[in-house]
Amino acid sequence: MFKQLIAITVMNLQTLPQRLGASSVIVIGITGVVAVLVSVLAMAAGFHHTLADSGRADRAIIMRGGSDAEINSNLTREDIDVISSAPGLAKDAGGKALLSNELVTVANVPKIDTGTDANVTMRGAGLKLGEVRPELKIVAGRMFRPAVRELIAGAGAVKQFRGLTAGSVLHLRNADWLVSGVFTSNGDVHESELLADVDTVGSSIERGGYSSAIVLLDSAAAFAVFKDALTTDPRLKVDVQREPEYYAAQSRDLTRTINIVGNSVAIIMAIGAMFGALNSMYTAVAARSMEIATLRAIGFGGMPVLLSVMIEALALSLLGGILGAALAWFFFNGHSVSTLGAAFAQVVFQLTVTRALIVTGIVWACLIGLLGGFFPALRAARL
């Protein structure tokens, strides 16, 4: 049976050029399915990577109790004083806590492609910003100065919004702000933001408190002690989270939505591609009915015939899957886009075509090929 299977399969594959039109229907249909599936899921992967990979395990974020995002939170100066004396905090050379009291608001900045205003996160940060976030690197210009209307723009925001290059002047909230520099932050969510002095931002929006406190801990293991000290202190009503956990929660809903939409669209397209494969394989079997009947008459079994037709359908589907994944990677991997995040501000991220997504697309292609080839193969085996 194995020898018969090889003989029929080789014959089928050698005659593919003679059936180029019908074979192309399968390849092109499955290429489209896989390209759409992988490119849409690359959006979810990129968004999740940008938010979920933000932060460090030894860094914590403190917000007002019950707040689901920084923009909805409010901490007083007294809260910050209490937090800065909690156990487990890392200290600088002078013995001061490595804490950045931060204030989050949104600013209207026009998008490069459309010119329409979009909400961009503007984050006021404390003097310890550089020590609390050592991954933040100035790549153009310089750091903003305190008590002056200056800001630095994330590299992701610079790609999506107008007027954010170093040296530009941005008109925000009835005042001119100098963009003193551009920064990177390991590709995390902060590259979508504008950073400025926290007190200057507070005075511009007439707000005296803060949104959150970002602290660097002695170690990741010190988090439990630090959290217990704050949540049991009667002077405070706060929620304490590790930074990666906070940003993972911020990305969860949108990532789930994109995955649902992407898989739904892919399923609909896959059904169409499967019927295309069915039709093409039925046509191929009908065109070769005399060949198959002759093979059966001279002693070839039904199982080798069935398997050979399914192998042909699988080979065409595999080719379509590889082409679709390659197209998605070539056109979309690394492409920078922005979308509205959980805090109603734009999050800039890159579409990420991962190996797992490529494998997923090829597996989908093979399943479509197997389902589309089974019934024509069964018919061929019964000739």
PyMOL commands that set and color helices and strands:
alter all, ss='L'
color gray80, all
select helices_A, chain A and resi 2-14+16-52+70-72+77-83+129-132+155-160+189-192+198-204+220-231+243-287+289-297+302-332+355-382
alter helices_A, ss='H'
color red, helices_A
select strands_A, chain A and resi 59-64+99-110+117-125+137-141+150-154+169-172+175-184+194-197+212-216+238-242+336-340+346-350
alter strands_A, ss='S'
color yellow, strands_A
deselect
rebuild
show_as cartoon
